[in-house]
Amino acid sequence: MSLRIKAKNNKPDNNKLKKAKRRTLYSAVKRSFDIAASAALIGASAPLMAVIAVLVRAESHGSAIYVHERAGKGGRQIRILKFRSMKQGSDDLEASLNDKDLEAYYQEYKLKEDPRVTEIGRMLRLTSLDELPQLFNVLAGSMSLVGPRPVMESELLFYTADERERFLSVKPGITGYWQVCGRSDATYQSGRRQEMELYYADNAGILLDVNILLKTLPAVLRKKGAY
């Protein structure tokens, strides 16, 4: 009898197999869409990106593109691209911020009134145009158009070990559930940001992605929670 039970237990779980197949199909469709959409958007926005680059460099010395290491899918370090929205040397936090701002920064890893941000940079952040270079990250495969925001390693401490594994199970995105539904109004301290990012990681699918993409432009135009 024990042998028959063992054989029964060794049968494949059909539900798990179906779920794995759906996940594989979703990943393939999503990657194909990412490649096609990012390539088209890079071509369409190339003149705008050129103008932004000139404006960034005209206001402050240094490269127009800022490169920063973030945690990608599976915890792999990726280098994301953004238009530089801060003055040169702003990475030196202790030299750039006072004690009060430092304390506030480490609570959410951003400041509402950040003295390091340039005038052009403030406009880019409000309109999310500083994220445009990340289309190249999407085309290269380190990011997706839709997914949790790429975070620094230190931000992962806001998640438990299990939550970190779930959060890092999907590629980070340019837009996502947190960005369109909460953005800066849903914080780490309240726990709402973690809830939103984990909701996406646990429920990622074509319909959710389409819904997020459709809500992205209205969210950007409202500028709700942006700074």
C-alpha positions as CSV (number, residue, x, y, z in Angstrom):
1,M,0.0,0.0,0.0
2,S,2.8,2.4,0.8
3,L,4.2,1.9,-2.7
4,R,0.9,2.8,-4.3
5,I,0.7,5.9,-2.1
6,K,4.2,6.9,-3.0
7,A,3.5,6.5,-6.7
8,K,0.3,8.6,-6.4
9,N,2.3,11.4,-4.6
10,N,4.8,11.4,-7.4
11,K,2.3,12.4,-10.0
12,P,2.8,15.9,-11.3
13,D,0.5,18.6,-9.9
14,N,-1.6,19.7,-12.9
15,N,-2.4,23.0,-11.3
16,K,1.3,23.8,-10.8
17,L,2.1,22.8,-14.3
18,K,-0.7,25.0,-15.7
19,K,0.5,27.9,-13.6
20,A,4.1,27.4,-14.7
21,K,3.0,27.3,-18.4
22,R,0.9,30.5,-17.9
23,R,3.9,32.2,-16.3
24,T,6.2,31.2,-19.1
25,L,3.7,32.4,-21.8
26,Y,3.3,35.7,-19.9
27,S,7.0,36.2,-19.6
28,A,7.5,35.6,-23.4
29,V,4.6,38.0,-24.3
30,K,5.8,40.6,-21.9
31,R,9.4,40.5,-23.1
32,S,8.3,40.8,-26.8
33,F,6.1,43.8,-25.9
34,D,8.9,45.4,-23.9
35,I,11.3,45.1,-26.9
36,A,8.8,46.4,-29.5
37,A,7.4,49.2,-27.3
38,S,10.8,50.4,-25.9
39,A,12.4,50.5,-29.4
40,A,9.4,52.5,-30.7
41,L,9.4,54.9,-27.8
42,I,13.1,55.5,-28.0
43,G,12.8,56.4,-31.7
44,A,9.8,58.7,-31.0
45,S,11.3,60.4,-28.0
46,A,14.9,60.8,-29.3
47,P,14.5,64.5,-30.2
48,L,13.0,65.2,-26.8
49,M,15.8,63.4,-25.0
50,A,18.3,65.4,-27.0
51,V,16.7,68.6,-25.9
52,I,16.6,67.5,-22.2
53,A,20.2,66.5,-22.3
54,V,21.2,70.0,-23.5
55,L,19.1,71.7,-20.8
56,V,20.5,69.5,-18.0
57,R,24.1,70.3,-19.0
58,A,23.3,74.0,-19.6
59,E,22.1,74.4,-16.0
60,S,24.8,72.4,-14.2
61,H,28.2,70.9,-15.2
62,G,28.5,67.2,-15.6
63,S,26.9,64.3,-17.6
64,A,23.3,64.6,-18.5
65,I,22.8,60.9,-17.7
66,Y,23.0,59.6,-14.2
67,V,23.9,56.0,-13.7
68,H,23.0,54.2,-10.4
69,E,23.2,50.6,-9.2
70,R,19.9,49.1,-8.1
71,A,18.6,45.7,-7.2
72,G,17.1,43.9,-10.2
73,K,15.3,40.6,-10.6
74,G,16.6,37.9,-8.3
75,G,18.7,40.5,-6.4
76,R,21.1,40.9,-9.3
77,Q,22.7,44.4,-9.4
78,I,21.7,46.4,-12.5
79,R,22.8,49.9,-13.6
80,I,19.8,52.1,-14.3
81,L,19.8,55.2,-16.4
82,K,18.1,58.5,-15.6
83,F,18.5,62.1,-16.7
84,R,20.5,63.8,-13.9
85,S,18.1,65.9,-11.8
86,M,20.6,66.9,-9.1
87,K,23.7,69.0,-8.9
88,Q,27.1,67.3,-9.3
89,G,28.4,65.8,-6.1
90,S,25.0,65.2,-4.6
91,D,25.8,61.5,-3.9
92,D,27.8,62.8,-0.9
93,L,24.8,63.0,1.3
94,E,26.5,64.3,4.5
95,A,28.1,67.1,2.5
96,S,24.9,68.0,0.7
97,L,22.2,67.6,3.4
98,N,21.8,68.9,6.9
99,D,21.0,66.5,9.8
100,K,17.2,67.1,9.6
101,D,17.2,66.3,5.8
102,L,19.4,63.3,6.3
103,E,17.0,61.8,8.8
104,A,14.0,62.5,6.6
105,Y,15.9,61.0,3.6
106,Y,16.6,57.7,5.2
107,Q,12.9,57.3,6.1
108,E,11.7,57.2,2.4
109,Y,15.0,57.6,0.4
110,K,13.7,60.9,-1.1
111,L,12.9,64.4,0.1
112,K,9.9,66.6,-0.8
113,E,12.1,69.7,-0.8
114,D,15.5,68.3,-1.8
115,P,18.1,71.2,-2.0
116,R,20.2,69.1,-4.3
117,V,17.6,69.1,-7.1
118,T,18.2,71.6,-10.0
119,E,15.3,73.7,-11.5
120,I,15.4,71.6,-14.7
121,G,15.6,68.5,-12.5
122,R,12.5,69.5,-10.6
123,M,10.5,69.8,-13.8
124,L,11.8,66.5,-15.0
125,R,10.8,64.8,-11.8
126,L,7.3,66.3,-11.7
127,T,6.7,65.0,-15.3
128,S,8.7,61.8,-14.9
129,L,10.7,62.7,-17.9
130,D,13.9,61.9,-16.0
131,E,12.9,58.2,-16.4
132,L,13.0,58.3,-20.2
133,P,16.6,56.9,-20.5
134,Q,15.4,53.7,-18.7
135,L,13.8,52.7,-22.0
136,F,17.3,51.6,-22.9
137,N,17.3,49.4,-19.7
138,V,14.0,47.9,-20.9
139,L,15.4,47.2,-24.4
140,A,18.5,45.6,-22.9
141,G,16.3,43.4,-20.7
142,S,17.4,44.5,-17.2
143,M,14.0,46.3,-16.7
144,S,10.4,46.0,-18.0
145,L,8.0,48.8,-18.9
146,V,5.8,47.6,-15.9
147,G,7.1,46.4,-12.6
148,P,8.1,47.5,-9.1
149,R,10.4,50.5,-9.0
150,P,14.1,49.5,-8.9
151,V,15.4,50.2,-5.4
152,M,18.7,50.5,-3.7
153,E,19.9,47.6,-1.6
154,S,19.3,49.5,1.6
155,E,15.6,49.9,0.7
156,L,15.2,46.1,0.8
157,L,15.5,46.3,4.5
158,F,11.9,47.6,4.6
159,Y,10.9,44.1,3.5
160,T,11.0,40.8,5.5
161,A,13.1,38.0,4.0
162,D,10.0,36.4,2.4
163,E,8.8,39.8,1.1
164,R,12.2,40.5,-0.4
165,E,12.1,37.2,-2.3
166,R,8.6,38.0,-3.7
167,F,9.6,41.6,-4.5
168,L,12.7,40.5,-6.4
169,S,10.8,37.7,-8.3
170,V,9.9,40.1,-11.1
171,K,11.9,42.7,-13.1
172,P,11.7,46.3,-11.9
173,G,9.7,48.6,-14.2
174,I,9.5,52.2,-15.4
175,T,5.9,52.3,-14.3
176,G,4.0,50.1,-11.9
177,Y,1.1,49.6,-9.5
178,W,2.7,51.8,-6.8
179,Q,3.5,54.6,-9.2
180,V,-0.1,54.9,-10.6
181,C,-2.0,54.2,-7.4
182,G,0.1,55.6,-4.7
183,R,3.5,57.0,-5.7
184,S,5.0,59.3,-3.0
185,D,1.7,59.4,-1.1
186,A,2.2,55.6,-0.2
187,T,5.3,55.5,2.0
188,Y,7.6,52.9,3.4
189,Q,6.8,54.2,6.9
190,S,3.1,53.6,6.5
191,G,3.8,50.2,4.9
192,R,1.6,51.1,1.9
193,R,4.4,51.1,-0.6
194,Q,5.5,47.6,0.3
195,E,1.9,46.4,0.1
196,M,1.5,47.8,-3.4
197,E,4.8,46.6,-4.7
198,L,4.1,43.1,-3.3
199,Y,0.6,43.1,-4.8
200,Y,2.1,43.5,-8.2
201,A,4.8,40.9,-7.7
202,D,2.1,38.4,-6.5
203,N,-0.4,39.2,-9.2
204,A,1.6,40.1,-12.3
205,G,-0.2,39.3,-15.5
206,I,-1.1,40.8,-18.9
207,L,-4.4,42.3,-17.7
208,L,-2.8,44.0,-14.7
209,D,0.1,45.3,-16.9
210,V,-2.4,46.8,-19.5
211,N,-4.4,48.4,-16.7
212,I,-1.2,50.0,-15.2
213,L,-0.1,51.2,-18.6
214,L,-3.5,52.8,-19.3
215,K,-3.3,54.6,-15.9
216,T,0.3,55.8,-16.3
217,L,-0.3,58.9,-18.4
218,P,-3.2,60.2,-16.3
219,A,-1.1,59.6,-13.1
220,V,1.8,61.6,-14.6
221,L,-0.4,64.4,-15.7
222,R,-2.0,64.7,-12.3
223,K,1.5,64.9,-10.7
224,K,-0.1,63.4,-7.6
225,G,2.6,62.5,-5.1
226,A,5.4,63.5,-7.4
227,Y,8.5,65.4,-6.2
